[in-house]
Amino acid sequence: MDYVNSERTGQVTLPTAIKILIAGGFGVGKTTLVGSVSETKPLRTEEVLSEQGVGVDDISGVETKSTTTVAMDFGRITISEELVLYLFGTPGQDRFWFVWDELTIGALGAVVLADTRRLADCFPSVDYFERTRLPFIVAVNCFENARQYSLDEVRLALDLDPDVPVMLCDARERQSSKEVLVALIEHVKKQGLSRRPEPVGH
């Protein structure tokens, strides 16, 4: 953790550290977003897709993907002298959902990444955060050759509450990913929620 010196008081203070989850379906770009924005080398727990996943993992639409996150991704970004975000990318496959309850403990909010080619993959994440009452936003990752939906169409397709922000992003671009995180923090502030959610089973 970086320390901040106050010129007015001469005291050394710690910036506020906030835990953020990056969620969404398999192959939606969670690992990419964490890697693009993290100011430290991100921790990754990716493994090569194996024969054991055949018939279990749905890779339709992302057939070229050869690895999967089996525990989490982790990165860090300093938003300001007063605010540091710790990013935890969740595993996107059903068989690793048991990790989610542990990752959710202490989180202040979440980003649900969406791929318009596989919008239905967002439903489990949206449902989970609605049930835990963890504030979240939806960021549509703009993949090449993907059908372009309006944000209103995405909101309608995912049956989101009117107060849930929906935005476009490019998970490969640091500035775009940072804007997503800032939007989440602003949403959390508007929600006025400081409590920590209780984990729930899937």
C-alpha positions as CSV (number, residue, x, y, z in Angstrom):
1,M,0.0,0.0,0.0
2,D,1.3,3.5,-0.9
3,Y,1.4,6.1,1.8
4,V,0.2,9.7,1.3
5,N,1.9,12.7,3.0
6,S,-0.3,15.6,3.9
7,E,1.5,18.9,3.4
8,R,-0.9,20.7,5.7
9,T,-0.7,18.4,8.7
10,G,2.6,16.6,8.1
11,Q,0.9,13.3,8.9
12,V,1.2,10.1,6.9
13,T,-2.1,8.6,5.9
14,L,-3.3,5.6,4.0
15,P,-5.5,6.0,1.0
16,T,-8.9,4.3,1.1
17,A,-8.7,0.8,-0.4
18,I,-11.8,-0.6,-2.1
19,K,-12.4,-4.1,-3.3
20,I,-14.1,-4.3,-6.7
21,L,-15.3,-7.5,-8.5
22,I,-15.1,-7.9,-12.3
23,A,-17.7,-10.5,-13.4
24,G,-19.4,-11.8,-16.5
25,G,-19.6,-14.9,-18.6
26,F,-16.8,-17.1,-20.0
27,G,-14.5,-15.3,-22.4
28,V,-16.1,-11.9,-21.9
29,G,-12.9,-10.1,-21.2
30,K,-12.5,-10.0,-17.4
31,T,-8.8,-11.0,-17.4
32,T,-8.2,-8.5,-20.2
33,L,-9.8,-5.6,-18.3
34,V,-7.9,-6.3,-15.1
35,G,-4.6,-6.6,-17.1
36,S,-5.2,-3.5,-19.1
37,V,-5.8,-1.2,-16.1
38,S,-3.7,-2.7,-13.3
39,E,-0.6,-0.7,-12.4
40,T,1.0,-3.8,-11.0
41,K,1.6,-7.1,-12.8
42,P,-1.8,-8.8,-12.4
43,L,-2.1,-12.1,-10.7
44,R,-3.8,-14.6,-12.9
45,T,-5.0,-18.2,-12.3
46,E,-5.6,-19.2,-15.9
47,E,-5.3,-22.8,-17.0
48,V,-5.4,-24.3,-20.5
49,L,-8.8,-25.7,-21.4
50,S,-8.7,-29.5,-21.2
51,E,-10.6,-32.5,-22.5
52,Q,-12.4,-32.6,-19.1
53,G,-14.2,-29.4,-20.0
54,V,-15.6,-30.8,-23.2
55,G,-19.4,-30.9,-22.9
56,V,-19.2,-28.9,-19.7
57,D,-17.8,-25.5,-20.8
58,D,-19.9,-23.6,-23.4
59,I,-17.4,-22.0,-25.7
60,S,-19.8,-21.1,-28.5
61,G,-18.9,-17.7,-29.8
62,V,-15.4,-17.8,-28.2
63,E,-14.1,-21.0,-29.9
64,T,-10.6,-19.5,-30.2
65,K,-10.2,-19.1,-26.4
66,S,-7.7,-21.7,-25.1
67,T,-7.5,-20.8,-21.4
68,T,-9.9,-20.2,-18.5
69,T,-9.7,-18.5,-15.1
70,V,-10.1,-21.1,-12.4
71,A,-9.9,-19.0,-9.2
72,M,-9.5,-15.3,-9.8
73,D,-7.6,-12.4,-11.5
74,F,-6.2,-9.7,-9.2
75,G,-4.9,-6.2,-10.0
76,R,-4.6,-2.8,-8.5
77,I,-5.2,0.7,-9.7
78,T,-4.8,4.1,-8.0
79,I,-7.7,6.4,-8.9
80,S,-6.4,9.3,-6.8
81,E,-4.2,10.0,-3.8
82,E,-7.2,9.1,-1.6
83,L,-8.5,6.1,-3.4
84,V,-7.0,2.7,-4.5
85,L,-9.0,0.0,-6.1
86,Y,-8.2,-3.7,-5.7
87,L,-9.7,-5.7,-8.6
88,F,-10.8,-9.3,-8.4
89,G,-11.8,-11.0,-11.6
90,T,-14.3,-13.8,-11.0
91,P,-14.2,-17.2,-12.8
92,G,-16.8,-17.2,-15.6
93,Q,-17.7,-20.9,-15.7
94,D,-20.5,-22.5,-13.7
95,R,-18.1,-25.2,-12.3
96,F,-16.1,-22.5,-10.5
97,W,-18.9,-20.5,-9.0
98,F,-18.2,-21.8,-5.5
99,V,-15.3,-19.2,-5.5
100,W,-17.8,-16.3,-5.8
101,D,-19.0,-16.2,-2.2
102,E,-15.5,-15.8,-0.9
103,L,-14.6,-13.2,-3.4
104,T,-17.8,-11.2,-2.7
105,I,-16.9,-10.7,1.0
106,G,-15.8,-7.1,1.6
107,A,-16.5,-6.0,-1.9
108,L,-18.0,-2.5,-2.4
109,G,-19.3,-3.1,-6.0
110,A,-19.0,-5.0,-9.2
111,V,-18.7,-4.6,-12.9
112,V,-20.6,-7.1,-15.1
113,L,-18.9,-7.3,-18.5
114,A,-21.2,-8.2,-21.3
115,D,-20.7,-9.6,-24.8
116,T,-23.6,-8.9,-27.2
117,R,-22.9,-12.2,-28.9
118,R,-23.6,-14.0,-25.6
119,L,-25.8,-11.7,-23.6
120,A,-27.5,-14.6,-21.8
121,D,-24.2,-15.3,-20.1
122,C,-24.7,-12.2,-18.0
123,F,-27.8,-13.4,-16.3
124,P,-26.0,-15.4,-13.6
125,S,-23.8,-12.5,-12.6
126,V,-26.7,-10.0,-12.7
127,D,-28.9,-12.3,-10.6
128,Y,-26.1,-13.0,-8.1
129,F,-25.4,-9.3,-7.4
130,E,-29.1,-8.5,-7.2
131,R,-29.6,-11.2,-4.6
132,T,-26.5,-10.1,-2.6
133,R,-27.6,-6.4,-3.0
134,L,-24.1,-5.6,-4.2
135,P,-24.2,-2.4,-6.3
136,F,-23.1,-3.1,-9.9
137,I,-22.9,-1.7,-13.4
138,V,-23.0,-3.4,-16.8
139,A,-20.2,-2.6,-19.3
140,V,-20.6,-3.9,-22.8
141,N,-17.2,-5.0,-24.1
142,C,-17.1,-4.0,-27.8
143,F,-15.8,-7.0,-29.7
144,E,-15.1,-6.8,-33.4
145,N,-17.8,-8.2,-35.7
146,A,-20.3,-8.4,-32.8
147,R,-23.8,-7.1,-33.4
148,Q,-24.2,-3.6,-32.1
149,Y,-27.1,-3.1,-29.7
150,S,-28.1,0.2,-28.2
151,L,-27.7,0.5,-24.4
152,D,-31.4,0.6,-24.0
153,E,-31.7,-2.7,-25.9
154,V,-29.0,-4.3,-23.6
155,R,-30.9,-3.0,-20.5
156,L,-34.1,-4.5,-21.8
157,A,-32.5,-7.8,-22.7
158,L,-30.9,-8.2,-19.3
159,D,-34.1,-6.9,-17.5
160,L,-32.0,-4.4,-15.5
161,D,-33.4,-2.0,-12.9
162,P,-33.6,1.6,-14.2
163,D,-30.9,2.7,-11.8
164,V,-28.3,0.2,-13.0
165,P,-25.8,2.1,-15.3
166,V,-25.0,0.5,-18.7
167,M,-22.1,1.7,-20.8
168,L,-19.8,0.7,-23.6
169,C,-16.1,-0.2,-23.1
170,D,-13.0,-1.7,-24.7
171,A,-11.5,-3.9,-22.1
172,R,-8.1,-3.8,-24.0
173,E,-7.8,-0.1,-23.5
174,R,-6.6,1.2,-20.1
175,Q,-8.5,4.5,-20.3
176,S,-11.7,2.8,-21.2
177,S,-11.4,0.3,-18.4
178,K,-10.6,3.1,-16.0
179,E,-13.7,4.9,-17.0
180,V,-15.7,1.8,-16.2
181,L,-14.3,1.7,-12.7
182,V,-14.9,5.4,-12.1
183,A,-18.5,4.9,-13.3
184,L,-18.9,2.1,-10.7
185,I,-17.5,4.2,-7.9
186,E,-19.9,7.0,-8.8
187,H,-22.8,4.6,-8.9
188,V,-21.9,3.3,-5.4
189,K,-21.8,6.8,-4.1
190,K,-25.2,7.5,-5.5
191,Q,-26.5,4.3,-3.9
192,G,-25.2,5.5,-0.6
193,L,-24.4,2.0,0.4
194,S,-21.6,1.4,2.9
195,R,-22.7,-2.0,4.2
196,R,-21.0,-5.2,3.1
197,P,-23.1,-7.8,1.4
198,E,-23.7,-11.3,2.8
199,P,-22.6,-14.2,0.6
200,V,-25.4,-16.3,-0.7
201,G,-25.3,-19.7,-2.4
202,H,-26.0,-20.2,-6.1
